[in-house]
Amino acid sequence: MASFEITPEPGEAERKAILAALGAENAERQTGSDWADAQLPERPGEEDEP
């Protein structure tokens, strides 16, 4: 996971919530749509991508 500097310094519960939200946002960006997966051809080496 990437390192983030959060200011002002949040409490432990706030920090966990912020990092969870950032992680969820990042996960959403990495997924493709079902339509794109079905319609677009695979590119060489794509099967190795997470």
KAWO-V934678 format. One record per backbone hydrogen bond with DSSP energy under -0.5 kcal/mol. NH is the residue of the N-H (numbers start at 1). CO is the residue of the C=O. Records with the same first field share a line. If there is no record, write none. Layout:
# KAWO-V934678
NH=CO + CO
This chain:
# KAWO-V934678
6=4
7=5
15=11
16=12
17=13
18=14
19=15
20=16
21=17
22=18
23=19
24=20
25=21
26=22
27=23
28=24
29=25
30=26
31=27 + 28
37=33
38=34
39=35
40=36
46=43
48=45
49=46
